[in-house]
Amino acid sequence: MDCIFCKIIEGSIPSAKVYEDESVYAFRDINPMAPVHVLVVPKKHLASMDEVNEENSECVAAIFRAIPKIAAAEGLKNGYRVISNCGEDACQTVKHLHFHILGGKKLPDQMA
């Protein structure tokens, strides 16, 4: 498989890891859109939210259990935003399910 996030998870591409457990890997985005910009990915490869089903939905649950821990460790006491892009129209550039944690400043209330 030629997935950059799978290669990051396995360690063949370096990353600035901020969290890891048996199901989840989180690392700093290389093009941050906020002072804190962390990507949270399942270790199991799923291309997007469109592939989540009853058999694999536990990996998404694990991500959402990890997100508050990551946010707290990053000092996001005033709040944060979680975003996942799904498909071409949403500008999903890496075809591996991932969630962006953005914070560390007042974020705009509208998206362009």
N, C-alpha and C positions, 0 to 999 in steps of 0.2 A: 504494500500500500504506500502511496506517495502522499501522505498527509503530514503537513508540517507540524500540526499539534500532536499527532501520534509520535513523531520523532522527538518533539520536545519532552513528552511524557516519558519516553524510553531513555532519554538522556543523550541521544546522538546529536541533538541541536541544543546548545546552551540556552538557559533562561534564568530570569531572576525570580526564582521560586519563592512564594510567600506562604504556601500551605500545601500539604499533601496528606492524604489518608488512603485507605485501601481502595476507594472508589473515585476520588476527586484529586485533581491537580490544579493549582492556581499559581499564576505568575504575572509579573508586570507587563503591561502592553508596551511594545517598543515605540508606539506613536501615541503617547498619552493625550487624552482630550480633557483631562482634569488633573489636579495635583495628585490624586490617587486614581489610578486606572489599572484595575486588576482583571485578568481574564480567568474565568473559572470553567474548567472543562471536565467532562467525565473521562475516566481512563478507558472506558469501553467506547469504541468508535461508533458514533451515530452521526450521520451527515448533517442533520438539522432536527428541529422540533417535529417536522413531518414524519420522522422515523420513530418517535416515541410511541410505545404501545404498552399493553398490560404486562407483557413479558419483560420489558426493559425499563419501565418507568421508575424503578427503584433508584436508578442512577441519577435521575433528575431530583428525586426526593433527597438523595445524599448531597447534591449540590446545594439545595435550599437549606439543608441543615448546616452546611459549611459556611454559607454566605454571611450570616451574622457573626460567626467566629472570626472570619477574615476581616470584616468591617471593624469589629472591635479591636483586633490586633493592629489595624491600620490607623486607629485613632479617630474613626468617623463617628463622633459623638452627636453631631448635629443632623445626621441623616446622610443618605446616599441613594443613588439610583442604580437599578439593575435593569439591563437591557439585553435582549437576545434578538439578533437579526435572523430572519428565516427566508431564504430565497433571494433571487436576483433583484426584485423590486425593493427589498429591504436592505440591499447592499451587503449581503452575506458574502464575504470574500474568502473565508476559509470554510470548507465543507466538512466541518467537525463541530457538532453542537457546542456552543460556548455562551457564557453569560459575562457581560461587562459589569463590573462594579465601579461606579464613578462617584467621586466625592472629594472632600477637602476644600470646597469653596461653595458658595451659593450658585446653584446650577440654574440655567434659564428655564422658565416654566413652559416654553413652547418649543416645539421642534420644527425646523424649516421643512 
